[in-house]
Amino acid sequence: MSDIIVIGAGAVGCLTALELRRRGASVTLLERGTSGSEASWAGGGILFPLLPWHYREEVNQLALVGARRYAALSADLHQATGIDPEYCISGMRVLPEFGGKPALDWCAAHNVKAELAEDALWLPEVAQVRNPRLLQALRRQLEIDGVTLREQVEVSSFTTTNHNVTALQTVSGDNLHADNYVVTAGAWSQSMLAGHAANLRVSPMRGQMLLYRLAPGLLEQIVYHEDFYLIPRRDGHILAGSTVEDVGFDKTTTQEAALDLHRKAVALLPALHGKTPVNHWAGLRPGSPDNIPTIGRHPELENLWLNTGHFRYGVTMAPASAEKLAGLMA
């Protein structure tokens, strides 16, 4: 029996499991599918809130702290696992309308370097990470650190006695036991908890993305305009996204979204005119009110903890969220 069972192996779950393991706990990480294959894999990897001056301070503080962890985290993962998460500081150019003086004032108040450049807002220190490679490195780090990863294990219910979880049941009929349980199941957190969800409000929000392949160097900075972005990778791949759709647990891609994303991509980067996307996918973000995640102890079950509901910023917030949750549990 492990000291702690963590449920959900996205970026938040993997980093939570690693943080708890490094604090001395024996940890089992459960994943209903394959680790790192849901929202954490599907996202763009921008390590910065999109127009943070429009968000509440709770979101921005967690995202900024998490983003600052990535330079060291990526270097450590690369050295330990041999897998490069491709962390890089590419900067982000935010086209009008970005918020004018309030945006500049926010940047100044939060020590975020910003300047006006041809009516656009230039944020030179914004970094990115390549999500699939980050998740591959985290999976390998779990093995190195001795976290037990069990995939294709879907939790169906919890057994509770005297304000504690005494066991969890899986779809395959297993009963699993631990001293503490942590839910990091993203968009599936509320439905999995069912009657134990209390006031948790987490729901799936579909995001569709396109991927292009151009010659390296045609786009060197992230470009953002009216809730749409282009993200360049080192090898010439360019991500274009994304939609925000309230369609339940439906990861189907649509031709309508593909056409709209392509139109916006060409408008920002004319070199994409006539280019066919090499991939089109969708992921389910864990939507939450005001993008504010739930991090802490369950209000009724003393050994059940939650680290979920990060909406668009799960990867960005994950290092800070894992540290925060592990600190509360300690």
LOLOKE-521869 format. One line per field, with one value per residue (C-alpha): x, y, z. Coordinates in pm, 1 decimal. Example, Ala and Ser with C-alpha at 12.3 -4.5 7.8 and 13.67 -1.06 7.14 Angstrom:
u: c(1230.0;1367.0)
v: c(-450.0;-106.0)
w: c(780.0;714.0)
This chain:
u: c(0.0;131.9;124.7;-48.7;-249.5;-259.1;-534.5;-461.6;-125.3;-122.5;136.3;-28.1;-56.1;297.8;455.2;238.4;345.7;712.2;692.9;530.7;783.5;1072.9;929.7;958.4;617.3;560.5;334.8;117.8;-5.1;-316.9;-417.6;-744.9;-570.6;-207.0;-5.7;25.6;-219.2;-502.2;-511.0;-145.9;-40.4;-288.7;-197.4;41.5;287.5;291.2;426.3;236.0;-127.4;-289.1;-365.4;-313.8;-444.3;-788.8;-750.7;-782.5;-466.1;-500.5;-459.7;-169.7;33.3;11.3;88.5;384.0;541.5;488.4;638.2;950.5;1014.0;1041.7;1396.1;1541.6;1277.5;1339.4;1716.4;1688.7;1453.2;1679.5;1983.9;1810.9;1605.2;1785.3;1457.2;1461.2;1131.3;1248.7;1206.5;1295.1;1238.2;1077.6;891.1;532.8;402.5;49.2;-132.4;-397.4;-622.7;-422.6;-537.5;-324.7;-199.5;-363.5;-162.6;163.5;78.7;10.5;342.0;527.8;356.1;442.8;802.5;716.6;934.0;715.8;749.7;548.4;667.9;471.8;146.4;194.5;292.5;624.7;685.2;1043.4;1070.0;768.5;882.6;734.8;778.9;696.9;417.5;455.0;826.1;768.7;522.2;762.0;1035.7;802.6;701.6;1065.2;1135.0;854.5;1035.3;1369.9;1223.6;1035.8;676.9;453.9;263.0;-43.0;-209.2;-548.0;-680.7;-1005.7;-1146.2;-1517.4;-1600.2;-1472.8;-1551.7;-1572.0;-1599.3;-1590.7;-1489.8;-1209.6;-1161.1;-1086.5;-1056.1;-1116.0;-1268.5;-1166.3;-1374.4;-1194.0;-1306.8;-990.0;-994.5;-694.6;-587.6;-364.0;-329.5;-410.1;-566.8;-509.8;-737.8;-550.6;-788.0;-841.6;-1168.3;-1275.9;-1234.8;-1592.1;-1758.5;-1515.6;-1585.5;-1960.3;-2138.0;-1816.7;-1768.8;-1914.2;-1905.7;-1637.4;-1714.7;-1489.6;-1619.2;-1460.7;-1393.4;-1279.5;-985.9;-895.5;-547.3;-381.2;-18.5;182.5;532.8;744.8;1114.2;1272.1;1305.3;1006.2;841.2;1052.8;812.9;474.1;208.3;-123.6;-430.2;-786.1;-772.4;-576.1;-206.8;72.5;353.7;677.2;884.4;1257.0;1215.3;973.3;646.1;389.8;87.4;-229.6;-503.3;-729.0;-1102.3;-1290.8;-1603.1;-1848.3;-1945.2;-1900.7;-1661.6;-1639.4;-1289.7;-1413.3;-1242.8;-1461.6;-1411.4;-1567.9;-1300.2;-1023.4;-1130.0;-1160.9;-822.8;-657.4;-807.5;-674.6;-334.6;-291.4;-394.7;-112.6;146.0;90.8;356.8;88.2;-126.1;-178.3;-23.1;-216.3;-202.1;-12.6;-230.0;-554.8;-653.6;-865.0;-817.0;-1047.0;-939.7;-1065.8;-1280.2;-1337.1;-1495.5;-1256.2;-984.1;-911.2;-804.6;-900.6;-593.9;-638.7;-812.1;-1163.7;-1410.5;-1556.5;-1306.6;-991.0;-753.3;-880.3;-702.5;-761.6;-529.9;-752.0;-947.5;-652.4;-847.9;-608.6;-299.8;-244.5;104.3;201.9;70.6;172.0;507.3;365.6;43.8;238.6;452.6;146.3;-51.5;245.3;306.4;-55.2;-43.1;274.0)
v: c(0.0;344.0;640.8;845.0;763.9;1042.5;1011.8;1161.3;1168.8;1497.6;1765.2;1855.0;1491.2;1398.4;1696.8;1648.1;1283.8;1378.6;1652.9;1420.6;1146.0;1383.0;1472.9;1109.3;958.7;637.6;735.9;551.1;751.2;624.1;718.0;623.2;613.5;677.3;924.7;1272.0;1212.2;1453.4;1832.9;1861.3;1699.1;1892.5;2244.7;2492.7;2527.9;2908.4;2971.5;3291.9;3388.4;3523.0;3888.9;3846.0;4196.3;4050.2;3774.4;3772.6;3790.9;3431.0;3304.1;3532.2;3463.3;3087.1;3108.8;3345.7;3136.6;2819.3;2974.0;3081.3;2720.2;2589.7;2690.9;2485.4;2211.5;2159.0;2153.6;1900.6;1679.4;1690.8;1596.2;1317.7;1163.3;1254.4;1399.2;1771.1;1948.7;2225.6;2509.1;2835.4;3206.2;3309.7;3621.4;3706.5;3983.8;4087.8;4271.6;4540.8;4561.6;4435.0;4669.2;4981.6;5155.0;4911.3;4631.4;4824.0;4918.9;4553.7;4446.0;4712.8;4613.6;4243.8;4291.0;4163.3;4327.5;4492.8;4754.0;4901.8;4809.8;4936.9;4952.3;4593.6;4490.9;4305.3;4070.2;3951.5;3717.4;3494.6;3133.8;2814.2;2440.2;2159.9;1976.6;1620.4;1616.9;1762.7;1481.9;1218.7;1353.5;1359.8;998.7;892.6;1098.0;913.9;587.2;727.4;862.9;545.8;661.0;366.2;456.4;246.9;323.2;208.8;223.7;418.4;507.2;437.4;520.6;591.2;413.1;652.2;603.8;866.6;1154.8;957.7;770.1;409.8;271.7;353.9;120.2;87.0;0.1;-334.4;-418.8;-354.5;-197.6;28.8;166.6;452.5;690.3;989.8;1039.8;1328.2;1407.3;1559.0;1428.3;1753.6;1771.9;1435.2;1539.0;1639.9;1346.7;1100.9;1236.5;1216.6;1249.1;1365.2;1660.2;1899.7;2249.5;2166.8;2320.5;2166.2;2085.6;1987.1;2269.7;2156.5;2325.6;2251.4;2312.1;2303.5;2214.4;2335.2;2252.7;2529.0;2593.2;2678.3;3049.5;3183.5;3268.8;3320.9;3474.5;3374.6;3598.0;3662.7;3840.9;3837.3;3502.1;3332.6;3250.5;3109.1;2924.4;2845.8;2538.2;2505.8;2260.3;2474.7;2338.3;2608.4;2558.2;2757.5;2771.9;2748.4;2716.7;2717.4;2502.2;2380.8;2047.0;1801.3;1507.0;1530.4;1547.2;1536.5;1781.9;1986.6;2122.2;2451.0;2502.9;2397.9;2655.4;2931.0;2855.6;2839.5;3173.6;3338.3;3174.5;3301.6;3651.5;3657.5;3473.5;3502.6;3235.4;2984.8;3074.0;2759.6;2539.6;2238.2;2161.3;1841.8;1770.0;1877.3;1766.2;1855.6;1834.2;1882.9;2152.3;2141.5;2454.7;2637.8;2969.3;3258.6;3004.1;2955.8;2599.1;2410.6;2323.0;2185.3;1940.5;1819.3;2004.7;1682.5;1400.5;1458.9;1243.6;1348.1;1634.9;1816.8;1980.8;2043.4;2294.8;2481.0;2547.7;2693.7;2702.0;2352.4;2316.1;2671.0;2639.1;2277.1;2328.2;2589.7;2391.9;2076.5;2266.6;2431.9;2108.1;1915.2;2196.0;2187.3;1809.5;1840.9)
w: c(0.0;-93.9;139.7;-131.4;-443.2;-704.1;-965.4;-1305.9;-1486.7;-1672.3;-1598.9;-1266.6;-1157.7;-1259.9;-1087.1;-778.3;-756.6;-801.5;-539.3;-284.7;-362.1;-311.0;27.9;130.0;54.0;-137.7;-427.4;-678.9;-978.0;-1154.5;-1508.4;-1678.1;-2017.7;-2103.8;-1901.0;-2048.6;-2333.0;-2252.6;-2205.7;-2101.7;-2429.0;-2642.2;-2530.1;-2684.4;-2398.0;-2362.5;-2012.1;-1948.5;-1892.9;-2208.3;-2130.1;-1755.0;-1680.7;-1754.0;-1491.2;-1115.9;-911.9;-787.9;-1144.1;-1229.9;-917.6;-960.5;-1333.1;-1290.9;-1014.8;-1216.1;-1529.6;-1342.4;-1237.1;-1592.2;-1683.2;-1397.5;-1423.1;-1794.3;-1749.8;-1467.3;-1667.3;-1972.5;-1768.4;-1575.8;-1855.3;-2177.8;-2310.6;-2393.2;-2310.8;-2547.2;-2302.5;-2473.4;-2427.4;-2754.2;-2643.0;-2731.7;-2954.4;-2859.0;-3135.9;-3079.2;-2899.5;-2604.8;-2331.0;-2368.0;-2056.3;-1807.2;-1969.6;-1936.8;-1578.6;-1492.5;-1642.6;-1446.3;-1120.7;-1173.5;-1293.1;-1640.6;-1905.2;-2169.5;-2439.6;-2721.9;-3069.2;-3370.4;-3172.0;-3050.3;-2700.4;-2695.6;-2400.5;-2458.6;-2159.1;-2231.8;-2263.6;-2399.0;-2360.4;-2604.0;-2426.8;-2564.0;-2486.0;-2140.9;-2065.4;-2199.3;-1973.0;-1671.6;-1733.7;-1737.4;-1424.0;-1243.1;-1310.9;-1197.3;-874.0;-788.3;-837.6;-930.1;-1247.3;-1330.1;-1662.5;-1796.3;-1439.5;-1417.0;-1075.3;-1043.2;-680.6;-329.9;-4.5;290.1;666.0;941.7;711.5;547.6;222.5;312.3;-42.8;-404.2;-656.5;-1020.3;-1324.0;-1342.1;-988.4;-785.8;-439.9;-377.2;-42.6;74.6;365.9;144.1;-198.3;-442.2;-736.4;-1031.1;-1296.1;-1485.3;-1676.6;-1530.1;-1165.7;-1088.4;-1263.7;-1101.4;-753.1;-820.0;-484.4;-319.3;-554.7;-293.9;-450.3;-706.8;-1045.3;-1309.8;-1657.2;-1990.0;-2236.0;-2579.9;-2746.7;-3109.8;-3255.7;-3596.3;-3665.6;-3964.9;-4083.1;-4237.0;-4268.3;-3930.1;-3860.8;-4054.6;-3724.6;-3415.1;-3160.6;-3026.9;-3184.0;-3007.7;-3141.2;-3008.3;-2826.0;-3104.9;-3113.3;-3327.9;-3149.2;-3336.7;-3251.1;-3313.8;-3600.3;-3802.1;-3667.4;-3590.3;-3366.6;-3428.0;-3168.7;-3010.4;-2967.1;-2635.1;-2671.7;-2410.0;-2567.7;-2282.1;-2312.5;-2690.2;-2842.7;-3202.0;-3435.4;-3668.7;-4019.4;-3911.2;-3645.7;-3884.1;-4141.8;-3883.3;-3724.3;-4068.0;-4169.7;-3853.8;-3895.2;-4250.9;-4143.5;-3886.7;-4098.8;-4475.4;-4533.3;-4429.0;-4730.5;-4935.7;-4666.2;-4543.3;-4170.2;-4092.3;-3789.0;-3624.1;-3274.4;-2974.6;-2599.1;-2302.1;-2059.4;-1698.4;-1708.8;-1381.4;-1276.5;-1344.7;-1438.1;-1065.6;-974.7;-659.9;-451.8;-101.2;129.2;57.8;282.9;426.2;367.3;566.9;361.8;18.4;-158.7;-484.2;-735.9;-1035.9;-1243.1;-1396.0;-1717.6;-1979.7;-1759.0;-1623.8;-1767.6;-1669.9;-1314.8;-1256.6;-1078.1;-840.8;-786.9;-698.5;-447.2;-295.6;-259.4;-115.1;132.4;248.1;288.0;496.7)
